[in-house]
Amino acid sequence: MSSPFLLVLLVFASARLTRLVTVDTIAEPARTWLLRRLRRRFGKSLASGLACPWCLGFWASTAVVAVAWLAGYDLPLPWLWPWAVAGGQMLVNGLDLTLDRH
């Protein structure tokens, strides 16, 4: 698989994972339970990071890149991939959240 195609694929996978965790109603019961538990145990800052698509997006991007790397895909300059995927994921999620408001 070529690197540009893989980058686009990982950007959209990361954007979808981020939206699933932070916004989608299907995950709302689990998200509410987890956020409540995190607030009680660690305070507001960690829970806020889990609810923020920009904060969580970087970690989702890192996870998606790690899965691709572990699956054996060739990632030239592998330490740059999470940052590139996170940048693309932010653009996709930003557009997605903007369209949700209209």
FIDO-616865 format. One record per residue: x, z negated, y of N, C-alpha, C, O in turn; residue number from 1; residue in one letter. Coordinates in Angstrom, 1 decimal. Each point is the difference from the previous one (the first is absolute). Example, Ala and Ser with C-alpha at 12.3 -4.5 7.8 and 13.67 -1.06 7.14 Angstrom:
2
13.2 | -7.8 | -5.7 | -0.9 | 0.0 | 1.2 | 0.9 | 0.0 | 1.2 | 1.0 | -0.7 | 0.0 | 1 | A;
-1.4 | 1.4 | 1.1 | 0.9 | 0.0 | 1.1 | -0.8 | -0.8 | 1.1 | 0.5 | -0.1 | 1.1 | 2 | S;
END
This chain:
102
0.9 | 0.0 | -1.2 | -0.9 | 0.0 | 1.2 | 0.9 | 0.0 | 1.2 | 1.0 | -0.8 | 0.1 | 1 | M;
-1.3 | 1.6 | 0.9 | 0.8 | 0.1 | 1.2 | -0.2 | -1.2 | 0.9 | -1.0 | -0.6 | 0.0 | 2 | S;
2.1 | 0.3 | 0.7 | -0.1 | -1.2 | 0.9 | -1.1 | 0.0 | 1.0 | -0.6 | -1.0 | 0.2 | 3 | S;
0.4 | 2.1 | 0.6 | -1.1 | 0.0 | 1.0 | -1.3 | -0.2 | -0.7 | -0.9 | -0.8 | 0.6 | 4 | P;
0.6 | 1.4 | -1.7 | -1.3 | -0.3 | -0.7 | -0.1 | -1.4 | -0.4 | -1.1 | -0.6 | 0.1 | 5 | F;
2.1 | 0.1 | -0.7 | 0.0 | -1.4 | -0.4 | -0.2 | -1.0 | 1.2 | -0.7 | -1.0 | -0.2 | 6 | L;
1.4 | 1.3 | 1.3 | -0.2 | -0.8 | 1.2 | -1.5 | 0.0 | 0.4 | -0.5 | -1.1 | 0.3 | 7 | L;
-0.1 | 2.2 | -0.2 | -1.4 | 0.1 | 0.4 | -0.9 | -0.7 | -1.0 | -0.9 | -0.8 | 0.4 | 8 | V;
1.2 | 0.9 | -1.7 | -0.8 | -0.7 | -1.0 | 0.1 | -1.5 | 0.1 | -1.0 | -0.7 | -0.1 | 9 | L;
2.2 | 0.2 | 0.3 | 0.3 | -1.4 | 0.2 | -0.7 | -0.5 | 1.3 | -0.5 | -1.2 | 0.0 | 10 | L;
0.5 | 1.9 | 1.0 | -0.6 | -0.4 | 1.3 | -1.5 | -0.2 | -0.2 | -0.5 | -1.0 | 0.4 | 11 | V;
-0.1 | 2.0 | -1.1 | -1.5 | -0.2 | -0.2 | -0.3 | -1.1 | -1.0 | -1.0 | -0.6 | 0.1 | 12 | F;
1.8 | 0.5 | -1.1 | -0.2 | -1.1 | -1.0 | 0.1 | -1.4 | 0.7 | -0.7 | -0.9 | -0.2 | 13 | A;
1.7 | 0.8 | 1.1 | 0.2 | -1.3 | 0.7 | -1.1 | -0.2 | 1.0 | -0.5 | -1.1 | 0.1 | 14 | S;
0.0 | 2.1 | 0.6 | -1.1 | -0.1 | 0.9 | -1.2 | -0.4 | -0.7 | -0.8 | -0.9 | 0.5 | 15 | A;
0.5 | 1.4 | -1.7 | -1.2 | -0.3 | -0.8 | 0.1 | -1.5 | -0.4 | -1.0 | -0.7 | 0.0 | 16 | R;
2.2 | 0.3 | -0.5 | 0.2 | -1.3 | -0.5 | -0.2 | -1.0 | 1.1 | -0.6 | -1.1 | -0.1 | 17 | L;
1.1 | 1.4 | 1.3 | -0.1 | -0.9 | 1.2 | -1.5 | -0.1 | 0.4 | -0.4 | -1.1 | 0.3 | 18 | T;
-0.3 | 2.2 | -0.3 | -1.4 | -0.1 | 0.4 | -0.8 | -0.8 | -1.0 | -0.9 | -0.7 | 0.3 | 19 | R;
1.2 | 0.9 | -1.6 | -0.7 | -0.7 | -1.1 | 0.1 | -1.5 | 0.2 | -0.9 | -0.8 | -0.1 | 20 | L;
2.1 | 0.3 | 0.4 | 0.3 | -1.4 | 0.2 | -0.5 | -0.6 | 1.3 | -0.5 | -1.1 | 0.0 | 21 | V;
0.6 | 1.9 | 1.1 | -0.4 | -0.6 | 1.3 | -1.4 | 0.3 | 0.5 | -0.5 | -0.8 | 0.7 | 22 | T;
-0.1 | 1.9 | -1.1 | -1.2 | 0.4 | 0.6 | -1.2 | 0.2 | -0.9 | -1.1 | -0.4 | 0.3 | 23 | V;
1.3 | 1.0 | -1.5 | -1.1 | 0.5 | -0.9 | -0.8 | -1.2 | -0.4 | 0.4 | -1.1 | -0.3 | 24 | D;
-1.7 | 1.4 | 0.2 | -1.0 | -1.1 | -0.3 | 0.1 | -0.3 | -1.5 | -0.4 | -1.1 | -0.4 | 25 | T;
0.9 | 2.0 | -0.4 | 0.0 | -0.3 | -1.5 | 1.0 | -1.2 | -0.3 | -0.2 | -0.7 | -0.9 | 26 | I;
1.2 | 0.6 | 1.8 | 1.0 | -1.1 | -0.2 | -0.4 | -1.2 | 0.8 | 0.8 | -1.0 | 0.1 | 27 | A;
-1.9 | 1.0 | 0.7 | -0.3 | -1.1 | 0.9 | -0.1 | -1.4 | -0.6 | 0.6 | -0.9 | 0.5 | 28 | E;
-1.3 | 0.8 | -1.7 | 0.0 | -1.4 | -0.6 | 1.4 | -0.5 | -0.3 | 0.3 | -1.2 | 0.2 | 29 | P;
0.5 | 2.0 | -0.9 | 1.3 | -0.5 | -0.3 | 0.9 | -0.2 | 1.2 | 0.7 | -1.0 | 0.1 | 30 | A;
-0.9 | 1.9 | 0.9 | 0.8 | -0.2 | 1.3 | -0.4 | -1.3 | 0.7 | 0.9 | -0.8 | 0.5 | 31 | R;
-2.2 | 0.5 | -0.4 | -0.5 | -1.2 | 0.6 | 0.5 | -1.2 | -0.7 | 0.5 | -1.0 | 0.7 | 32 | T;
-0.6 | 1.0 | -2.0 | 0.5 | -1.2 | -0.8 | 1.5 | -0.2 | 0.2 | 0.5 | -1.1 | 0.3 | 33 | W;
0.3 | 2.2 | -0.3 | 1.4 | -0.1 | 0.1 | 0.4 | -0.4 | 1.4 | 0.9 | -0.9 | 0.2 | 34 | L;
-1.5 | 1.4 | 0.8 | 0.3 | -0.4 | 1.4 | -0.3 | -1.4 | 0.3 | 0.8 | -0.7 | 0.6 | 35 | L;
-1.9 | 0.2 | -1.1 | -0.4 | -1.4 | 0.2 | 1.0 | -0.9 | -0.7 | 0.4 | -1.0 | 0.6 | 36 | R;
0.0 | 1.4 | -1.8 | 1.0 | -0.8 | -0.7 | 1.4 | 0.0 | 0.7 | 0.6 | -1.1 | 0.1 | 37 | R;
-0.2 | 2.2 | 0.4 | 1.3 | 0.1 | 0.7 | 0.0 | -0.8 | 1.3 | 1.0 | -0.6 | 0.3 | 38 | L;
-2.2 | 0.7 | 0.4 | 0.0 | -0.8 | 1.3 | 0.1 | -1.5 | -0.3 | 0.7 | -0.7 | 0.8 | 39 | R;
-1.4 | 0.3 | -1.8 | 0.1 | -1.5 | -0.4 | 1.4 | -0.4 | -0.4 | 0.5 | -1.0 | 0.4 | 40 | R;
0.2 | 1.9 | -1.1 | 1.3 | -0.4 | -0.6 | 1.2 | 0.3 | 0.9 | 0.9 | -0.8 | 0.1 | 41 | R;
-1.0 | 1.9 | 0.6 | 1.2 | 0.4 | 0.8 | -0.2 | 0.2 | 1.5 | 0.9 | 0.2 | 0.8 | 42 | F;
-2.2 | -0.3 | -0.4 | -0.3 | 0.1 | 1.4 | -0.5 | 1.4 | 0.3 | -0.1 | 0.9 | -0.8 | 43 | G;
-0.2 | -0.7 | 2.1 | -0.6 | 1.2 | 0.4 | 0.9 | 1.3 | 0.0 | -0.5 | 1.1 | -0.2 | 44 | K;
1.8 | -1.3 | 0.4 | 0.9 | 1.2 | 0.2 | 0.1 | 0.9 | -1.3 | -0.1 | 1.2 | 0.1 | 45 | S;
0.2 | -1.9 | -1.2 | 0.1 | 0.8 | -1.3 | -1.3 | 0.7 | -0.3 | 0.0 | 1.2 | -0.4 | 46 | L;
-1.1 | -1.9 | 0.6 | -1.3 | 0.6 | -0.2 | -0.3 | 1.2 | 0.9 | -0.6 | 1.0 | -0.3 | 47 | A;
1.1 | -1.2 | 1.6 | -0.2 | 1.1 | 1.0 | 0.8 | 1.2 | -0.4 | -0.5 | 1.2 | 0.1 | 48 | S;
1.6 | -1.4 | -0.7 | 0.9 | 1.2 | -0.4 | -0.7 | 0.7 | -1.2 | 0.2 | 1.3 | -0.1 | 49 | G;
-0.9 | -1.9 | -0.7 | -0.7 | 0.6 | -1.1 | -1.2 | 0.8 | 0.4 | -0.4 | 1.0 | -0.6 | 50 | L;
-0.2 | -1.4 | 1.7 | -1.2 | 0.7 | 0.5 | 0.4 | 1.1 | 1.0 | -0.9 | 0.8 | 0.4 | 51 | A;
2.1 | -0.7 | 0.0 | 0.4 | 1.0 | 1.0 | 0.5 | 1.3 | -0.7 | 1.0 | -0.1 | -0.8 | 52 | C;
-1.6 | 1.2 | 1.1 | 0.5 | 1.2 | -0.7 | 1.4 | 0.4 | 0.4 | 0.7 | 0.7 | -0.8 | 53 | P;
-0.2 | -1.0 | 1.9 | 1.3 | 0.3 | 0.4 | 1.0 | -0.9 | -0.7 | 1.1 | 0.5 | -0.4 | 54 | W;
-1.4 | -1.7 | 0.3 | 0.9 | -1.0 | -0.7 | 0.1 | 0.3 | -1.5 | 1.0 | 0.1 | -0.6 | 55 | C;
-2.2 | 0.0 | 0.0 | -0.1 | 0.2 | -1.4 | 0.5 | 1.4 | -0.4 | 0.5 | 0.2 | -1.1 | 56 | L;
-0.7 | 0.8 | 2.0 | 0.4 | 1.3 | -0.3 | 1.4 | 0.2 | -0.4 | 0.4 | 0.8 | -0.8 | 57 | G;
0.5 | -1.5 | 1.5 | 1.4 | 0.1 | -0.4 | 0.3 | -0.4 | -1.4 | 0.7 | 0.6 | -0.7 | 58 | F;
-1.3 | -1.8 | 0.4 | 0.2 | -0.5 | -1.4 | -0.7 | 0.9 | -1.0 | 0.6 | 0.2 | -1.1 | 59 | W;
-1.7 | 0.4 | 1.4 | -0.7 | 0.9 | -0.9 | 0.9 | 1.3 | -0.2 | 0.2 | 0.5 | -1.1 | 60 | A;
0.4 | -0.1 | 2.2 | 0.9 | 1.2 | -0.1 | 1.2 | -0.3 | -0.8 | 0.4 | 0.8 | -0.8 | 61 | S;
0.2 | -2.0 | 0.9 | 1.1 | -0.4 | -0.8 | -0.3 | 0.0 | -1.4 | 0.7 | 0.4 | -0.9 | 62 | T;
-1.9 | -1.0 | 0.6 | -0.5 | -0.1 | -1.4 | -0.2 | 1.4 | -0.7 | 0.4 | 0.3 | -1.1 | 63 | A;
-1.0 | 0.6 | 1.9 | -0.2 | 1.4 | -0.5 | 1.3 | 0.7 | -0.2 | 0.1 | 0.7 | -1.0 | 64 | V;
0.8 | -0.8 | 1.9 | 1.4 | 0.6 | -0.2 | 0.7 | -0.6 | -1.2 | 0.6 | 0.7 | -0.8 | 65 | V;
-0.7 | -2.0 | 0.6 | 0.6 | -0.6 | -1.1 | -0.6 | 0.5 | -1.3 | 0.8 | 0.2 | -1.0 | 66 | A;
-2.1 | 0.0 | 0.9 | -0.6 | 0.5 | -1.2 | 0.5 | 1.4 | -0.3 | 0.3 | 0.4 | -1.1 | 67 | V;
-0.2 | 0.4 | 2.2 | 0.5 | 1.4 | -0.2 | 1.4 | 0.0 | -0.5 | 0.4 | 0.8 | -0.9 | 68 | A;
0.4 | -1.7 | 1.5 | 1.4 | 0.0 | -0.4 | 0.2 | -0.5 | -1.4 | 0.8 | 0.5 | -0.8 | 69 | W;
-1.6 | -1.5 | 0.4 | 0.0 | -0.5 | -1.4 | -0.5 | 1.0 | -1.0 | 0.4 | 0.0 | -1.2 | 70 | L;
-1.3 | 0.9 | 1.7 | -0.5 | 1.0 | -0.9 | 1.0 | 1.2 | -0.2 | -0.3 | 0.9 | -0.8 | 71 | A;
1.4 | -1.0 | 1.6 | 1.0 | 1.0 | -0.3 | 0.1 | 1.2 | 1.0 | 0.7 | 0.9 | -0.2 | 72 | G;
-1.5 | -1.0 | 1.3 | 0.0 | 1.1 | 1.0 | 1.3 | -0.1 | 0.8 | 0.5 | -1.1 | 0.3 | 73 | Y;
0.1 | 2.2 | 0.0 | 1.2 | 0.1 | 0.7 | -0.3 | -0.3 | 1.5 | -0.7 | 0.8 | 0.7 | 74 | D;
1.3 | -1.8 | -0.2 | -0.2 | -0.4 | 1.4 | 1.3 | 0.0 | 0.7 | 0.8 | -1.0 | 0.0 | 75 | L;
-0.4 | 2.1 | 0.7 | 1.2 | 0.0 | 0.7 | 0.0 | -1.0 | 1.2 | -1.1 | -0.2 | 0.6 | 76 | P;
2.1 | -0.6 | -0.4 | 0.1 | -1.1 | 0.9 | -1.2 | -0.9 | -0.2 | -0.8 | -0.2 | 0.9 | 77 | L;
0.8 | -0.5 | -2.1 | -1.2 | -0.8 | -0.3 | -0.3 | -1.1 | 0.9 | -1.2 | -0.4 | 0.1 | 78 | P;
2.1 | -0.1 | 0.6 | -0.2 | -1.2 | 0.9 | -0.8 | 0.5 | 1.3 | -0.6 | -0.9 | 0.7 | 79 | W;
0.5 | 2.2 | -0.4 | -0.7 | 0.5 | 1.1 | -1.5 | 0.3 | -0.3 | -0.8 | 0.1 | 0.9 | 80 | L;
0.5 | 0.1 | -2.2 | -1.3 | 0.4 | -0.4 | -1.1 | -1.0 | 0.4 | -1.1 | 0.5 | 0.5 | 81 | W;
1.2 | -1.8 | -0.7 | -1.0 | -0.9 | 0.4 | -0.4 | 0.1 | 1.5 | -1.1 | -0.1 | 0.4 | 82 | P;
2.2 | 0.3 | 0.5 | -0.3 | 0.1 | 1.4 | -0.7 | 1.4 | 0.3 | -0.9 | 0.0 | 0.9 | 83 | W;
1.3 | 1.0 | -1.5 | -0.6 | 1.3 | 0.2 | -1.5 | 0.0 | -0.4 | -0.9 | 0.5 | 0.7 | 84 | A;
0.7 | -1.0 | -1.9 | -1.4 | -0.1 | -0.5 | -0.8 | -0.9 | 0.8 | -1.2 | 0.3 | 0.3 | 85 | V;
1.7 | -1.4 | 0.2 | -0.7 | -1.0 | 0.9 | -0.4 | 0.7 | 1.3 | -1.1 | -0.2 | 0.5 | 86 | A;
2.0 | 1.0 | 0.0 | -0.3 | 0.7 | 1.3 | -1.1 | 1.0 | -0.2 | -0.9 | 0.0 | 0.8 | 87 | G;
0.9 | 0.7 | -1.9 | -1.1 | 1.0 | -0.3 | -1.3 | -0.8 | -0.3 | -1.1 | 0.4 | 0.4 | 88 | G;
1.2 | -1.5 | -1.1 | -1.2 | -0.8 | -0.3 | -0.6 | -0.5 | 1.2 | -1.2 | -0.1 | 0.1 | 89 | Q;
2.0 | -0.3 | 0.9 | -0.6 | -0.5 | 1.3 | -0.8 | 1.0 | 0.7 | -1.0 | -0.2 | 0.5 | 90 | M;
1.6 | 1.5 | -0.5 | -0.8 | 1.1 | 0.6 | -1.3 | 0.2 | -0.7 | -1.0 | 0.2 | 0.7 | 91 | L;
1.0 | -0.1 | -2.0 | -1.2 | 0.2 | -0.7 | -1.0 | -1.1 | 0.1 | -1.2 | 0.3 | 0.3 | 92 | V;
1.6 | -1.5 | -0.4 | -0.9 | -1.2 | 0.2 | -0.5 | -0.1 | 1.4 | -1.1 | -0.4 | 0.2 | 93 | N;
2.0 | 0.7 | 0.8 | -0.5 | 0.0 | 1.4 | -1.1 | 1.0 | 0.2 | -1.0 | -0.3 | 0.7 | 94 | G;
1.2 | 1.5 | -1.2 | -1.1 | 1.0 | 0.1 | -1.2 | -0.4 | -0.7 | -1.1 | 0.2 | 0.5 | 95 | L;
1.3 | -0.7 | -1.7 | -1.2 | -0.5 | -0.8 | -0.8 | -1.1 | 0.7 | -1.2 | 0.1 | 0.1 | 96 | D;
1.9 | -1.0 | 0.5 | -0.7 | -1.1 | 0.7 | -0.6 | 0.4 | 1.3 | -1.1 | -0.5 | 0.4 | 97 | L;
1.7 | 1.5 | 0.2 | -0.6 | 0.6 | 1.2 | -1.3 | 0.7 | -0.3 | -1.0 | -0.1 | 0.7 | 98 | T;
1.0 | 0.9 | -1.8 | -1.2 | 0.7 | -0.4 | -1.1 | -0.9 | -0.5 | -1.2 | 0.3 | 0.2 | 99 | L;
1.6 | -1.5 | -0.7 | -1.0 | -1.0 | -0.4 | -0.8 | -0.5 | 1.2 | -1.2 | -0.4 | -0.2 | 100 | D;
1.8 | 0.3 | 1.3 | -0.6 | -0.5 | 1.2 | -1.0 | 0.9 | 0.6 | -0.9 | -0.4 | 0.8 | 101 | R;
1.0 | 1.7 | -1.1 | -0.9 | 1.0 | 0.6 | -1.2 | 0.3 | -0.9 | -0.9 | 0.8 | 0.4 | 102 | H;
END
